[in-house]
Amino acid sequence: MKKLLALLLVLIMAVPVMSAAADSGDPIVIQFWHHRGSGAQYECVTHAVNLFNETIGKEKGIVVEEAFQGGYVDLFAAIQLAFQAGEAPNVISAANTYVAYMLEDDMIVDMAPLAEAEGYDITGNVMDWLLHIAGNTDGEMYSLPYCRSTPLLYYNKAIAEEVGIEIGDSITIDELIKFGQTVMQKDADGNVTRYGFELFNDFGYYNAAWIYQLGSEYMHTDETDGTGGSAPCLEDGVMEKVLTDWRSWVDEGWCRPFDVTNAGDTAMAMFISGELASYVNSCAGLGNLTKACAEAGVDLGVAMFPSYDMDNHVAEIGGANVSICGGDNSDEEIQASWEFVKFLMSDEEQCFNACTSGYVACTKSVAEYPEMVSFWEANPNFKVAYDQMLAYGRGQETPYITVAQDYTQICWDNVSLLIQEKSITPEEAVANIKAESDIIW
C-alpha cells in the first residue's frame, strides 16, 4: 500500500524522463484493464484511450492500451492472477466494493502525493462522498470515480398527467404510494393490467438508502480494518419497517414483484408498453431507456430516488472506480499512469462519459463545463442523477466491512422469499437475516 517510498525523486524527474522516452521513440506503454466491453460503454473507453494517445500521450511519450477483462467479478479475478504472476496492469477500473480488498493486498497506490507534487486539486474537485470511502480518508486517494451510478425513479409523464399528479425532481415515499395506488388499473376479473411501481432485488443499492433515510444504519463498524461489523437496522425495527412497507405495496397490487431473471429488461418493456407506470433503476440505463421511450413515443419523467425524509435524503452510489496499480510497475510507469488517470478525470472526459453512457460525471467543475451545461439544458433528465449524487450521494462501499457482500446476499435471499415467492413474513425475514448474519459478523 505504501509502495511510493522513492516517489518524490521520481516526481522531480518524471517530466524529463517521459520527454526523453518520447524523443527516443520508445514510449511508456500503459495497460488499462476495464469492464466496459460493448456498445456505449466501450465507446467511452476507446474515446478516452485514442484521444489521450493522440494528445497528451504523444506529447509525453505514453501509449495506453486498453483490455476488456469481463464483468466486475471476472475483472477482479484477472487482476489478482496478474499480480500473482508479476504482470500487474497499470490502470484499472474496478467495482467500488473491490477497492478495499486491493488496498489490503497492497495492489494500488496512493495518488495524493502525485497530485500534491504538481498542485493538482485531487480532493477539492471530486464529490464529497468519495472522501468517506476506504483509502480516500486522511489525505490519501487510492481511487477516483470513473463509472459511478445512482438509482432514479423513472415514470410515465402522460400517465401522471392523466391522473392529475405532478412529479418534480424529487418524490417522497408517501407521494410514490399515492401515485402507485392511483394509476394502478385492473380488468373486470380483478387482474392488474397496469402496475404503478416496481422495485428490483438489489438491497444494498435501494433499500439500504431507505434505512439510512430513516435514521438507522444498514451496516456499522467500529473497526478501521473492516474485520468487524453489525447491522443496527436489525435491532431498532427499521429493517422490519422497510420490508413491511415493500411487502404491503406488493400485497395491495400496485407494486409489481420483481422478476427472478432479466428484471430490468422486463420492467423496461412493460414501461414502454404502458403496463408499468414507474420503476426504480440505475441512472446507467438512462441512455438506453431515453432512446427506447423516444422511439415508442413515451414521455419519460425522471425523479430522484424516492425518500422517506427529504430532510435526510440518501441515495446509494454504485459502479466502479479507477486506480493505479503498484506491484512490479516502475515509478516511471506509475507517473505515466497518473497522466492517464488525470485525463479520465478531466471535464472533457467526464462529460463524454456521462453523455454517452448514462454514468454520472463526478467532478464539481464539470457543472460549469460548456458542453455539459448544454447537454443538461437539452436533456434535463440526465442532470437529476448528478444533482442527487452531489448533494445526497453515499458510496455503497461505506463503511468498509469484509463480509459486507455476504450480508447483502443474505438480504437478497430473504427478499426473494418475502417479495417474489411471498413464502415468509417481514418479521420472519428479519429473524432469518439476523440469525444468518450473526454467523458472519
LINBEL-V182023 format. One record per backbone hydrogen bond with DSSP energy under -1.0 kcal/mol. CO is the residue of the C=O (numbers start at 1). NH is the residue of the N-H. Records with the same first field share a line. If there is no record, write none. Layout:
CO: NH + NH
This chain:
4: 7
6: 10
7: 11
8: 12
9: 13
10: 14
13: 17
14: 18
15: 19
16: 20
17: 21
18: 22
19: 23
20: 24
21: 26
28: 63
30: 65
31: 90 + 91
32: 67
33: 93
34: 69
38: 42
39: 43
40: 44
41: 45
42: 46
43: 47
44: 48
45: 49
46: 50
47: 51
48: 52
49: 53
50: 54
51: 55
52: 57
55: 59
56: 60
57: 61 + 62
61: 28
63: 30
65: 32
67: 34
71: 75
72: 76
73: 77
74: 78
75: 79
76: 80
77: 81
78: 82
79: 83
80: 84
81: 85
82: 87
83: 86
90: 325
91: 33
92: 323
94: 321
95: 98
98: 102
99: 103
100: 104
101: 105
102: 107
103: 106
107: 326
111: 115
112: 116
113: 117
115: 120
116: 119
120: 122
125: 364
127: 130
128: 131
129: 132
133: 136
137: 140
141: 111
144: 322
147: 320
148: 360
149: 318
150: 283
152: 281
153: 303
154: 279
155: 301
156: 160
157: 161
158: 162
159: 163
160: 165
169: 304
171: 307
172: 176
173: 177
174: 178
175: 179
176: 180
177: 181
178: 182
179: 183
180: 184
185: 193 + 194
187: 190
191: 187
194: 185
195: 277
197: 256
198: 280
200: 202
202: 205 + 206
203: 208
206: 210
207: 211
208: 212
209: 213
210: 214
211: 216
212: 215
217: 233
220: 230
226: 402
230: 220
231: 234
232: 235 + 236
233: 239
237: 241
238: 242
239: 243
240: 244
241: 245
242: 246
243: 247
244: 248
245: 249
246: 250
247: 251
248: 252
249: 255
254: 196 + 197
262: 266
263: 267
264: 268
265: 269
266: 270
267: 271
268: 272
269: 273
270: 275 + 276
275: 195
277: 156
279: 154
281: 152
282: 285
283: 286
285: 289
286: 290
287: 291
288: 292
289: 293
290: 294
291: 295
292: 296
293: 298
298: 300
299: 157
301: 155
303: 153
307: 173
309: 312
315: 394
317: 396
318: 149
319: 96
320: 146 + 147
321: 94
322: 144
323: 92
324: 109
326: 329
330: 334
331: 335
332: 336
333: 337
334: 338
335: 339
336: 340
337: 341
338: 342
339: 343
340: 344
341: 345
343: 346
346: 350
347: 351
348: 352
349: 353
350: 354
351: 355
352: 356
353: 357
354: 358
362: 127
364: 367
365: 368
366: 369
369: 373
370: 374
371: 375
372: 376
373: 377
374: 378
375: 379
379: 382
380: 383
383: 387
384: 388
385: 389
386: 390
387: 391
388: 392
389: 393
392: 315
394: 317
395: 398
401: 404
403: 407
404: 408
405: 409
406: 410
407: 411
408: 412
409: 413
410: 414
411: 415
412: 416
413: 417
414: 418
415: 419
416: 421
417: 423
425: 429
426: 430
427: 431
428: 432
429: 433
430: 434
431: 435
432: 436
433: 437
434: 438
437: 441
